[in-house]
Amino acid sequence: MTPLPPAEPEPKTYLFILNDGPYGQERPYTALRLAVNLAKRRDLRVRLYLAGDGVQCAFPGQEPPEGIPNIEHMIRSLIQHGEVGYSGLSAEMRGLKPRVLIEGVKHISPDSLAEWAIAAEHILVF
């Protein structure tokens, strides 16, 4: 009997929690730059949770001034390579509806966020 090949190890999971809106501070850019670069690695899993003013990072149609990184483009890239979720309460408190957010950004309940946190080896809060 031929032995089975070793199972692929589960990828390490990184959870990023982003609390700041785009362009007011450098934290969203720093968080997203790291998250996007980690998500491109096949051996890692990256999840981004947008809370507080961070839900505003998921607005489509962003047009920052020339020379300023486009947060929307970074979110779209992360959707392709990882997962992006948002706090429904944070969105509601800011008058946002799910249909106004970038396609692929999904509502994450508190229970689901807890599951993301339990599954993550690393949690980074910005």
N, CA, C and O atoms as CSV, one atom per row, in Angstrom:
chain,resi,resn,atom,element,x,y,z
A,1,MET,N,N,0.838,-1.170,0.000
A,1,MET,CA,C,0.000,0.000,0.000
A,1,MET,C,C,0.894,1.249,0.000
A,1,MET,O,O,1.829,1.360,0.794
A,2,THR,N,N,0.595,2.156,-0.881
A,2,THR,CA,C,1.368,3.383,-1.001
A,2,THR,C,C,0.909,4.384,0.059
A,2,THR,O,O,-0.288,4.641,0.190
A,3,PRO,N,N,1.845,4.945,0.812
A,3,PRO,CA,C,1.446,5.923,1.829
A,3,PRO,C,C,0.912,7.194,1.174
A,3,PRO,O,O,1.348,7.589,0.092
A,4,LEU,N,N,-0.029,7.814,1.848
A,4,LEU,CA,C,-0.589,9.077,1.360
A,4,LEU,C,C,0.446,10.182,1.506
A,4,LEU,O,O,1.228,10.188,2.457
A,5,PRO,N,N,0.446,11.121,0.558
A,5,PRO,CA,C,1.369,12.258,0.713
A,5,PRO,C,C,0.953,13.083,1.926
A,5,PRO,O,O,-0.219,13.089,2.304
A,6,PRO,N,N,1.902,13.773,2.532
A,6,PRO,CA,C,1.550,14.592,3.704
A,6,PRO,C,C,0.525,15.658,3.327
A,6,PRO,O,O,0.568,16.229,2.237
A,7,ALA,N,N,-0.370,15.903,4.228
A,7,ALA,CA,C,-1.396,16.927,3.988
A,7,ALA,C,C,-0.756,18.309,3.966
A,7,ALA,O,O,0.220,18.587,4.663
A,8,GLU,N,N,-1.342,19.156,3.141
A,8,GLU,CA,C,-0.879,20.548,3.094
A,8,GLU,C,C,-1.173,21.200,4.448
A,8,GLU,O,O,-2.282,21.071,4.966
A,9,PRO,N,N,-0.207,21.888,5.014
A,9,PRO,CA,C,-0.495,22.564,6.287
A,9,PRO,C,C,-1.499,23.695,6.068
A,9,PRO,O,O,-1.515,24.336,5.018
A,10,GLU,N,N,-2.320,23.922,7.065
A,10,GLU,CA,C,-3.256,25.045,7.008
A,10,GLU,C,C,-2.454,26.341,6.936
A,10,GLU,O,O,-1.455,26.494,7.639
A,11,PRO,N,N,-2.888,27.274,6.087
A,11,PRO,CA,C,-2.144,28.539,6.029
A,11,PRO,C,C,-2.296,29.325,7.329
A,11,PRO,O,O,-3.342,29.281,7.976
A,12,LYS,N,N,-1.248,30.038,7.696
A,12,LYS,CA,C,-1.346,30.949,8.839
A,12,LYS,C,C,-2.346,32.042,8.477
A,12,LYS,O,O,-2.408,32.503,7.338
A,13,THR,N,N,-3.121,32.441,9.472
A,13,THR,CA,C,-4.157,33.437,9.230
A,13,THR,C,C,-3.830,34.736,9.966
A,13,THR,O,O,-3.484,34.742,11.148
A,14,TYR,N,N,-3.952,35.825,9.225
A,14,TYR,CA,C,-3.778,37.168,9.774
A,14,TYR,C,C,-5.126,37.870,9.732
A,14,TYR,O,O,-5.798,37.869,8.701
A,15,LEU,N,N,-5.522,38.466,10.845
A,15,LEU,CA,C,-6.728,39.273,10.898
A,15,LEU,C,C,-6.310,40.718,11.142
A,15,LEU,O,O,-5.649,41.032,12.132
A,16,PHE,N,N,-6.705,41.577,10.232
A,16,PHE,CA,C,-6.473,43.012,10.368
A,16,PHE,C,C,-7.799,43.655,10.761
A,16,PHE,O,O,-8.833,43.367,10.157
A,17,ILE,N,N,-7.775,44.514,11.756
A,17,ILE,CA,C,-8.954,45.279,12.147
A,17,ILE,C,C,-8.615,46.744,11.920
A,17,ILE,O,O,-7.688,47.281,12.526
A,18,LEU,N,N,-9.368,47.374,11.052
A,18,LEU,CA,C,-9.084,48.746,10.647
A,18,LEU,C,C,-10.211,49.653,11.135
A,18,LEU,O,O,-11.369,49.472,10.758
A,19,ASN,N,N,-9.868,50.624,11.971
A,19,ASN,CA,C,-10.852,51.504,12.608
A,19,ASN,C,C,-10.897,52.924,12.045
A,19,ASN,O,O,-11.805,53.683,12.384
A,20,ASP,N,N,-9.951,53.297,11.203
A,20,ASP,CA,C,-9.872,54.679,10.716
A,20,ASP,C,C,-10.337,54.775,9.268
A,20,ASP,O,O,-10.142,53.860,8.467
A,21,GLY,N,N,-10.957,55.908,8.959
A,21,GLY,CA,C,-11.390,56.171,7.595
A,21,GLY,C,C,-10.202,56.486,6.700
A,21,GLY,O,O,-9.104,56.760,7.183
A,22,PRO,N,N,-10.432,56.445,5.385
A,22,PRO,CA,C,-9.343,56.689,4.446
A,22,PRO,C,C,-8.894,58.149,4.444
A,22,PRO,O,O,-9.686,59.066,4.656
A,23,TYR,N,N,-7.620,58.327,4.201
A,23,TYR,CA,C,-7.026,59.631,3.897
A,23,TYR,C,C,-6.888,60.590,5.065
A,23,TYR,O,O,-6.187,61.592,4.919
A,24,GLY,N,N,-7.502,60.356,6.206
A,24,GLY,CA,C,-7.340,61.250,7.340
A,24,GLY,C,C,-6.043,60.987,8.091
A,24,GLY,O,O,-5.459,61.896,8.682
A,25,GLN,N,N,-5.602,59.742,8.061
A,25,GLN,CA,C,-4.383,59.334,8.737
A,25,GLN,C,C,-3.684,58.293,7.866
A,25,GLN,O,O,-4.241,57.835,6.868
A,26,GLU,N,N,-2.482,57.928,8.241
A,26,GLU,CA,C,-1.736,56.950,7.449
A,26,GLU,C,C,-2.030,55.507,7.844
A,26,GLU,O,O,-1.616,54.585,7.142
A,27,ARG,N,N,-2.732,55.293,8.948
A,27,ARG,CA,C,-2.989,53.920,9.404
A,27,ARG,C,C,-3.701,53.055,8.370
A,27,ARG,O,O,-3.281,51.916,8.163
A,28,PRO,N,N,-4.764,53.538,7.703
A,28,PRO,CA,C,-5.401,52.668,6.711
A,28,PRO,C,C,-4.434,52.251,5.592
A,28,PRO,O,O,-4.416,51.091,5.181
A,29,TYR,N,N,-3.643,53.196,5.112
A,29,TYR,CA,C,-2.675,52.880,4.068
A,29,TYR,C,C,-1.661,51.855,4.561
A,29,TYR,O,O,-1.370,50.885,3.862
A,30,THR,N,N,-1.126,52.063,5.748
A,30,THR,CA,C,-0.130,51.143,6.303
A,30,THR,C,C,-0.718,49.749,6.481
A,30,THR,O,O,-0.094,48.756,6.106
A,31,ALA,N,N,-1.919,49.672,7.052
A,31,ALA,CA,C,-2.578,48.375,7.261
A,31,ALA,C,C,-2.831,47.677,5.940
A,31,ALA,O,O,-2.545,46.488,5.799
A,32,LEU,N,N,-3.363,48.405,4.972
A,32,LEU,CA,C,-3.709,47.788,3.692
A,32,LEU,C,C,-2.477,47.405,2.886
A,32,LEU,O,O,-2.474,46.382,2.202
A,33,ARG,N,N,-1.442,48.211,2.961
A,33,ARG,CA,C,-0.215,47.862,2.243
A,33,ARG,C,C,0.333,46.536,2.760
A,33,ARG,O,O,0.723,45.677,1.970
A,34,LEU,N,N,0.364,46.365,4.075
A,34,LEU,CA,C,0.837,45.113,4.653
A,34,LEU,C,C,-0.121,43.966,4.344
A,34,LEU,O,O,0.318,42.884,3.955
A,35,ALA,N,N,-1.412,44.191,4.511
A,35,ALA,CA,C,-2.405,43.135,4.267
A,35,ALA,C,C,-2.360,42.646,2.828
A,35,ALA,O,O,-2.383,41.439,2.589
A,36,VAL,N,N,-2.299,43.553,1.873
A,36,VAL,CA,C,-2.267,43.162,0.456
A,36,VAL,C,C,-1.004,42.366,0.149
A,36,VAL,O,O,-1.065,41.361,-0.560
A,37,ASN,N,N,0.115,42.793,0.663
A,37,ASN,CA,C,1.361,42.069,0.395
A,37,ASN,C,C,1.381,40.693,1.056
A,37,ASN,O,O,1.896,39.742,0.468
A,38,LEU,N,N,0.838,40.567,2.254
A,38,LEU,CA,C,0.751,39.258,2.889
A,38,LEU,C,C,-0.229,38.354,2.139
A,38,LEU,O,O,0.027,37.162,1.969
A,39,ALA,N,N,-1.347,38.924,1.693
A,39,ALA,CA,C,-2.382,38.127,1.024
A,39,ALA,C,C,-1.903,37.541,-0.297
A,39,ALA,O,O,-2.459,36.546,-0.762
A,40,LYS,N,N,-0.906,38.124,-0.899
A,40,LYS,CA,C,-0.377,37.602,-2.172
A,40,LYS,C,C,0.407,36.308,-1.978
A,40,LYS,O,O,0.684,35.596,-2.944
A,41,ARG,N,N,0.760,36.008,-0.752
A,41,ARG,CA,C,1.502,34.770,-0.454
A,41,ARG,C,C,0.530,33.616,-0.334
A,41,ARG,O,O,-0.481,33.723,0.360
A,42,ARG,N,N,0.821,32.530,-0.994
A,42,ARG,CA,C,-0.075,31.371,-0.995
A,42,ARG,C,C,-0.130,30.672,0.359
A,42,ARG,O,O,-1.112,29.997,0.667
A,43,ASP,N,N,0.903,30.826,1.160
A,43,ASP,CA,C,0.949,30.126,2.439
A,43,ASP,C,C,0.300,30.915,3.585
A,43,ASP,O,O,0.377,30.508,4.744
A,44,LEU,N,N,-0.335,32.041,3.255
A,44,LEU,CA,C,-0.974,32.877,4.275
A,44,LEU,C,C,-2.420,33.162,3.890
A,44,LEU,O,O,-2.772,33.207,2.711
A,45,ARG,N,N,-3.238,33.353,4.903
A,45,ARG,CA,C,-4.629,33.756,4.702
A,45,ARG,C,C,-4.799,35.094,5.397
A,45,ARG,O,O,-4.384,35.260,6.544
A,46,VAL,N,N,-5.405,36.048,4.709
A,46,VAL,CA,C,-5.566,37.394,5.260
A,46,VAL,C,C,-7.041,37.790,5.244
A,46,VAL,O,O,-7.742,37.642,4.243
A,47,ARG,N,N,-7.473,38.293,6.378
A,47,ARG,CA,C,-8.828,38.823,6.515
A,47,ARG,C,C,-8.735,40.251,7.048
A,47,ARG,O,O,-7.914,40.553,7.914
A,48,LEU,N,N,-9.589,41.119,6.515
A,48,LEU,CA,C,-9.646,42.511,6.950
A,48,LEU,C,C,-11.059,42.794,7.442
A,48,LEU,O,O,-12.040,42.527,6.748
A,49,TYR,N,N,-11.146,43.339,8.652
A,49,TYR,CA,C,-12.434,43.724,9.219
A,49,TYR,C,C,-12.447,45.236,9.361
A,49,TYR,O,O,-11.570,45.812,10.005
A,50,LEU,N,N,-13.434,45.873,8.766
A,50,LEU,CA,C,-13.578,47.326,8.808
A,50,LEU,C,C,-14.598,47.690,9.879
A,50,LEU,O,O,-15.754,47.271,9.817
A,51,ALA,N,N,-14.163,48.471,10.859
A,51,ALA,CA,C,-15.026,48.886,11.966
A,51,ALA,C,C,-14.927,50.396,12.126
A,51,ALA,O,O,-13.990,51.021,11.630
A,52,GLY,N,N,-15.886,50.968,12.813
A,52,GLY,CA,C,-15.851,52.418,13.030
A,52,GLY,C,C,-15.778,53.152,11.702
A,52,GLY,O,O,-16.435,52.773,10.732
A,53,ASP,N,N,-14.973,54.203,11.669
A,53,ASP,CA,C,-14.803,54.964,10.428
A,53,ASP,C,C,-14.119,54.142,9.340
A,53,ASP,O,O,-14.119,54.539,8.174
A,54,GLY,N,N,-13.541,53.008,9.706
A,54,GLY,CA,C,-12.888,52.142,8.722
A,54,GLY,C,C,-13.830,51.654,7.638
A,54,GLY,O,O,-13.380,51.325,6.541
A,55,VAL,N,N,-15.148,51.595,7.918
A,55,VAL,CA,C,-16.085,51.154,6.875
A,55,VAL,C,C,-16.057,52.099,5.677
A,55,VAL,O,O,-16.396,51.699,4.563
A,56,GLN,N,N,-15.657,53.338,5.898
A,56,GLN,CA,C,-15.592,54.300,4.799
A,56,GLN,C,C,-14.483,53.964,3.797
A,56,GLN,O,O,-14.474,54.483,2.681
A,57,CYS,N,N,-13.558,53.104,4.193
A,57,CYS,CA,C,-12.515,52.659,3.258
A,57,CYS,C,C,-13.110,51.822,2.134
A,57,CYS,O,O,-12.470,51.635,1.099
A,58,ALA,N,N,-14.331,51.315,2.324
A,58,ALA,CA,C,-14.965,50.446,1.333
A,58,ALA,C,C,-15.912,51.203,0.399
A,58,ALA,O,O,-16.736,50.581,-0.273
A,59,PHE,N,N,-15.810,52.518,0.347
A,59,PHE,CA,C,-16.617,53.296,-0.605
A,59,PHE,C,C,-16.057,53.121,-2.013
A,59,PHE,O,O,-14.844,53.209,-2.200
A,60,PRO,N,N,-16.905,52.877,-3.003
A,60,PRO,CA,C,-16.430,52.873,-4.388
A,60,PRO,C,C,-16.313,54.307,-4.911
A,60,PRO,O,O,-16.939,55.227,-4.384
A,61,GLY,N,N,-15.512,54.475,-5.942
A,61,GLY,CA,C,-15.391,55.777,-6.600
A,61,GLY,C,C,-14.474,56.760,-5.904
A,61,GLY,O,O,-14.616,57.968,-6.090
A,62,GLN,N,N,-13.535,56.272,-5.106
A,62,GLN,CA,C,-12.616,57.178,-4.411
A,62,GLN,C,C,-11.679,57.843,-5.416
A,62,GLN,O,O,-11.167,57.197,-6.330
A,63,GLU,N,N,-11.466,59.129,-5.233
A,63,GLU,CA,C,-10.553,59.885,-6.090
A,63,GLU,C,C,-9.638,60.734,-5.215
A,63,GLU,O,O,-9.847,61.940,-5.082
A,64,PRO,N,N,-8.623,60.109,-4.617
A,64,PRO,CA,C,-7.711,60.893,-3.777
A,64,PRO,C,C,-6.856,61.828,-4.638
A,64,PRO,O,O,-6.720,61.614,-5.843
A,65,PRO,N,N,-6.287,62.853,-4.024
A,65,PRO,CA,C,-5.403,63.746,-4.773
A,65,PRO,C,C,-4.227,62.974,-5.387
A,65,PRO,O,O,-3.844,61.907,-4.909
A,66,GLU,N,N,-3.681,63.533,-6.434
A,66,GLU,CA,C,-2.538,62.904,-7.109
A,66,GLU,C,C,-1.405,62.680,-6.103
A,66,GLU,O,O,-1.089,63.552,-5.294
A,67,GLY,N,N,-0.810,61.503,-6.175
A,67,GLY,CA,C,0.298,61.158,-5.290
A,67,GLY,C,C,-0.136,60.480,-4.005
A,67,GLY,O,O,0.707,59.991,-3.252
A,68,ILE,N,N,-1.435,60.439,-3.738
A,68,ILE,CA,C,-1.964,59.784,-2.539
A,68,ILE,C,C,-2.451,58.391,-2.952
A,68,ILE,O,O,-3.214,58.276,-3.911
A,69,PRO,N,N,-2.031,57.335,-2.256
A,69,PRO,CA,C,-2.473,55.986,-2.622
A,69,PRO,C,C,-3.999,55.863,-2.542
A,69,PRO,O,O,-4.634,56.421,-1.647
A,70,ASN,N,N,-4.569,55.127,-3.488
A,70,ASN,CA,C,-6.007,54.945,-3.555
A,70,ASN,C,C,-6.408,53.759,-2.678
A,70,ASN,O,O,-6.099,52.612,-3.000
A,71,ILE,N,N,-7.085,54.034,-1.587
A,71,ILE,CA,C,-7.494,53.001,-0.634
A,71,ILE,C,C,-8.481,52.024,-1.289
A,71,ILE,O,O,-8.427,50.822,-1.032
A,72,GLU,N,N,-9.364,52.533,-2.119
A,72,GLU,CA,C,-10.317,51.656,-2.815
A,72,GLU,C,C,-9.591,50.586,-3.619
A,72,GLU,O,O,-9.967,49.415,-3.571
A,73,HIS,N,N,-8.567,50.970,-4.347
A,73,HIS,CA,C,-7.806,49.994,-5.152
A,73,HIS,C,C,-7.177,48.934,-4.256
A,73,HIS,O,O,-7.128,47.757,-4.613
A,74,MET,N,N,-6.700,49.356,-3.099
A,74,MET,CA,C,-6.081,48.404,-2.172
A,74,MET,C,C,-7.129,47.439,-1.619
A,74,MET,O,O,-6.854,46.247,-1.473
A,75,ILE,N,N,-8.322,47.938,-1.310
A,75,ILE,CA,C,-9.409,47.073,-0.828
A,75,ILE,C,C,-9.780,46.069,-1.922
A,75,ILE,O,O,-9.947,44.882,-1.642
A,76,ARG,N,N,-9.909,46.535,-3.149
A,76,ARG,CA,C,-10.256,45.638,-4.268
A,76,ARG,C,C,-9.189,44.556,-4.451
A,76,ARG,O,O,-9.521,43.399,-4.707
A,77,SER,N,N,-7.941,44.915,-4.325
A,77,SER,CA,C,-6.864,43.933,-4.424
A,77,SER,C,C,-6.960,42.906,-3.307
A,77,SER,O,O,-6.765,41.712,-3.536
A,78,LEU,N,N,-7.257,43.364,-2.116
A,78,LEU,CA,C,-7.374,42.453,-0.989
A,78,LEU,C,C,-8.563,41.502,-1.160
A,78,LEU,O,O,-8.483,40.338,-0.767
A,79,ILE,N,N,-9.649,41.981,-1.736
A,79,ILE,CA,C,-10.803,41.115,-2.001
A,79,ILE,C,C,-10.386,39.961,-2.917
A,79,ILE,O,O,-10.853,38.835,-2.747
A,80,GLN,N,N,-9.518,40.236,-3.876
A,80,GLN,CA,C,-9.062,39.193,-4.812
A,80,GLN,C,C,-8.184,38.156,-4.137
A,80,GLN,O,O,-8.190,36.990,-4.533
A,81,HIS,N,N,-7.431,38.557,-3.128
A,81,HIS,CA,C,-6.448,37.670,-2.504
A,81,HIS,C,C,-6.805,37.249,-1.082
A,81,HIS,O,O,-6.144,36.377,-0.518
A,82,GLY,N,N,-7.829,37.845,-0.496
A,82,GLY,CA,C,-8.187,37.554,0.885
A,82,GLY,C,C,-9.671,37.762,1.096
A,82,GLY,O,O,-10.466,37.555,0.179
A,83,GLU,N,N,-10.048,38.167,2.286
A,83,GLU,CA,C,-11.450,38.429,2.620
A,83,GLU,C,C,-11.555,39.786,3.285
A,83,GLU,O,O,-10.692,40.176,4.071
A,84,VAL,N,N,-12.624,40.502,2.962
A,84,VAL,CA,C,-12.870,41.818,3.552
A,84,VAL,C,C,-14.300,41.842,4.070
A,84,VAL,O,O,-15.247,41.562,3.335
A,85,GLY,N,N,-14.441,42.182,5.351
A,85,GLY,CA,C,-15.751,42.296,5.966
A,85,GLY,C,C,-15.887,43.614,6.689
A,85,GLY,O,O,-14.904,44.315,6.928
A,86,TYR,N,N,-17.125,43.944,7.037
A,86,TYR,CA,C,-17.356,45.206,7.734
A,86,TYR,C,C,-18.367,45.019,8.851
A,86,TYR,O,O,-19.148,44.068,8.849
A,87,SER,N,N,-18.341,45.928,9.792
A,87,SER,CA,C,-19.278,45.967,10.906
A,87,SER,C,C,-20.584,46.607,10.443
A,87,SER,O,O,-20.603,47.759,10.009
A,88,GLY,N,N,-21.659,45.858,10.537
A,88,GLY,CA,C,-22.962,46.399,10.161
A,88,GLY,C,C,-23.381,47.555,11.054
A,88,GLY,O,O,-23.957,48.532,10.576
A,89,LEU,N,N,-23.094,47.451,12.346
A,89,LEU,CA,C,-23.442,48.525,13.268
A,89,LEU,C,C,-22.671,49.802,12.931
A,89,LEU,O,O,-23.237,50.895,12.943
A,90,SER,N,N,-21.378,49.659,12.632
A,90,SER,CA,C,-20.576,50.836,12.272
A,90,SER,C,C,-21.115,51.479,11.005
A,90,SER,O,O,-21.195,52.704,10.916
A,91,ALA,N,N,-21.484,50.663,10.024
A,91,ALA,CA,C,-22.038,51.195,8.773
A,91,ALA,C,C,-23.367,51.895,9.042
A,91,ALA,O,O,-23.610,52.996,8.547
A,92,GLU,N,N,-24.217,51.253,9.824
A,92,GLU,CA,C,-25.536,51.819,10.136
A,92,GLU,C,C,-25.396,53.145,10.873
A,92,GLU,O,O,-26.120,54.097,10.582
A,93,MET,N,N,-24.474,53.213,11.822
A,93,MET,CA,C,-24.284,54.447,12.593
A,93,MET,C,C,-23.806,55.606,11.718
A,93,MET,O,O,-23.944,56.772,12.089
A,94,ARG,N,N,-23.243,55.272,10.550
A,94,ARG,CA,C,-22.759,56.304,9.631
A,94,ARG,C,C,-23.699,56.488,8.444
A,94,ARG,O,O,-23.370,57.179,7.479
A,95,GLY,N,N,-24.865,55.864,8.524
A,95,GLY,CA,C,-25.871,56.015,7.473
A,95,GLY,C,C,-25.534,55.289,6.187
A,95,GLY,O,O,-26.051,55.636,5.125
A,96,LEU,N,N,-24.667,54.280,6.269
A,96,LEU,CA,C,-24.245,53.558,5.059
A,96,LEU,C,C,-25.116,52.330,4.841
A,96,LEU,O,O,-25.510,51.660,5.795
A,97,LYS,N,N,-25.407,52.047,3.600
A,97,LYS,CA,C,-26.140,50.845,3.217
A,97,LYS,C,C,-25.166,49.904,2.515
A,97,LYS,O,O,-24.245,50.361,1.837
A,98,PRO,N,N,-25.359,48.596,2.669
A,98,PRO,CA,C,-24.437,47.639,2.025
A,98,PRO,C,C,-24.272,47.866,0.528
A,98,PRO,O,O,-23.193,47.635,-0.018
A,99,ARG,N,N,-25.331,48.315,-0.139
A,99,ARG,CA,C,-25.246,48.480,-1.597
A,99,ARG,C,C,-24.292,49.601,-2.015
A,99,ARG,O,O,-23.903,49.674,-3.181
A,100,VAL,N,N,-23.912,50.473,-1.081
A,100,VAL,CA,C,-23.012,51.565,-1.440
A,100,VAL,C,C,-21.546,51.180,-1.231
A,100,VAL,O,O,-20.657,51.989,-1.497
A,101,LEU,N,N,-21.284,49.967,-0.763
A,101,LEU,CA,C,-19.910,49.538,-0.527
A,101,LEU,C,C,-19.368,48.775,-1.733
A,101,LEU,O,O,-20.129,48.287,-2.569
A,102,ILE,N,N,-18.063,48.682,-1.809
A,102,ILE,CA,C,-17.393,47.961,-2.893
A,102,ILE,C,C,-17.913,46.528,-2.938
A,102,ILE,O,O,-18.047,45.874,-1.903
A,103,GLU,N,N,-18.202,46.051,-4.133
A,103,GLU,CA,C,-18.665,44.675,-4.300
A,103,GLU,C,C,-17.602,43.706,-3.779
A,103,GLU,O,O,-16.417,43.850,-4.077
A,104,GLY,N,N,-18.041,42.727,-3.004
A,104,GLY,CA,C,-17.121,41.752,-2.431
A,104,GLY,C,C,-16.803,42.001,-0.972
A,104,GLY,O,O,-16.261,41.129,-0.293
A,105,VAL,N,N,-17.140,43.196,-0.479
A,105,VAL,CA,C,-16.992,43.485,0.952
A,105,VAL,C,C,-18.268,42.981,1.612
A,105,VAL,O,O,-19.366,43.401,1.247
A,106,LYS,N,N,-18.127,42.088,2.576
A,106,LYS,CA,C,-19.322,41.451,3.135
A,106,LYS,C,C,-19.545,41.818,4.597
A,106,LYS,O,O,-18.608,42.080,5.352
A,107,HIS,N,N,-20.810,41.827,4.961
A,107,HIS,CA,C,-21.172,42.084,6.351
A,107,HIS,C,C,-20.696,40.911,7.198
A,107,HIS,O,O,-20.921,39.751,6.854
A,108,ILE,N,N,-20.036,41.224,8.309
A,108,ILE,CA,C,-19.551,40.206,9.244
A,108,ILE,C,C,-20.214,40.460,10.598
A,108,ILE,O,O,-20.044,41.522,11.199
A,109,SER,N,N,-20.956,39.488,11.056
A,109,SER,CA,C,-21.640,39.615,12.346
A,109,SER,C,C,-20.613,39.539,13.485
A,109,SER,O,O,-19.489,39.088,13.266
A,110,PRO,N,N,-20.980,39.966,14.675
A,110,PRO,CA,C,-20.074,39.818,15.818
A,110,PRO,C,C,-19.655,38.365,16.041
A,110,PRO,O,O,-18.505,38.103,16.393
A,111,ASP,N,N,-20.572,37.422,15.841
A,111,ASP,CA,C,-20.223,36.005,15.995
A,111,ASP,C,C,-19.181,35.582,14.959
A,111,ASP,O,O,-18.240,34.856,15.278
A,112,SER,N,N,-19.356,36.039,13.718
A,112,SER,CA,C,-18.389,35.701,12.672
A,112,SER,C,C,-17.037,36.349,12.933
A,112,SER,O,O,-15.994,35.747,12.679
A,113,LEU,N,N,-17.057,37.577,13.439
A,113,LEU,CA,C,-15.797,38.236,13.792
A,113,LEU,C,C,-15.084,37.440,14.878
A,113,LEU,O,O,-13.864,37.282,14.839
A,114,ALA,N,N,-15.843,36.943,15.840
A,114,ALA,CA,C,-15.239,36.122,16.892
A,114,ALA,C,C,-14.599,34.877,16.290
A,114,ALA,O,O,-13.510,34.484,16.709
A,115,GLU,N,N,-15.247,34.254,15.325
A,115,GLU,CA,C,-14.683,33.074,14.656
A,115,GLU,C,C,-13.412,33.445,13.898
A,115,GLU,O,O,-12.429,32.704,13.927
A,116,TRP,N,N,-13.432,34.594,13.221
A,116,TRP,CA,C,-12.225,35.057,12.525
A,116,TRP,C,C,-11.089,35.238,13.533
A,116,TRP,O,O,-9.952,34.852,13.265
A,117,ALA,N,N,-11.395,35.820,14.681
A,117,ALA,CA,C,-10.360,36.069,15.699
A,117,ALA,C,C,-9.822,34.761,16.259
A,117,ALA,O,O,-8.614,34.630,16.458
A,118,ILE,N,N,-10.685,33.802,16.514
A,118,ILE,CA,C,-10.250,32.510,17.035
A,118,ILE,C,C,-9.344,31.800,16.036
A,118,ILE,O,O,-8.362,31.166,16.423
A,119,ALA,N,N,-9.672,31.908,14.755
A,119,ALA,CA,C,-8.903,31.219,13.710
A,119,ALA,C,C,-7.571,31.902,13.402
A,119,ALA,O,O,-6.688,31.281,12.811
A,120,ALA,N,N,-7.414,33.151,13.786
A,120,ALA,CA,C,-6.225,33.926,13.418
A,120,ALA,C,C,-5.054,33.633,14.353
A,120,ALA,O,O,-5.207,33.608,15.574
A,121,GLU,N,N,-3.888,33.413,13.759
A,121,GLU,CA,C,-2.659,33.310,14.560
A,121,GLU,C,C,-2.167,34.704,14.942
A,121,GLU,O,O,-1.521,34.892,15.973
A,122,HIS,N,N,-2.486,35.673,14.093
A,122,HIS,CA,C,-2.021,37.053,14.299
A,122,HIS,C,C,-3.185,38.003,14.102
A,122,HIS,O,O,-3.905,37.908,13.108
A,123,ILE,N,N,-3.378,38.930,15.050
A,123,ILE,CA,C,-4.393,39.959,14.923
A,123,ILE,C,C,-3.694,41.304,15.017
A,123,ILE,O,O,-3.001,41.597,15.991
A,124,LEU,N,N,-3.889,42.118,13.982
A,124,LEU,CA,C,-3.269,43.440,13.944
A,124,LEU,C,C,-4.382,44.479,13.917
A,124,LEU,O,O,-5.278,44.408,13.076
A,125,VAL,N,N,-4.331,45.434,14.822
A,125,VAL,CA,C,-5.367,46.447,14.927
A,125,VAL,C,C,-4.773,47.804,14.552
A,125,VAL,O,O,-3.758,48.234,15.101
A,126,PHE,N,N,-5.425,48.452,13.617
A,126,PHE,CA,C,-4.991,49.772,13.154
A,126,PHE,C,C,-6.125,50.758,13.340
A,126,PHE,O,O,-5.978,51.936,13.015
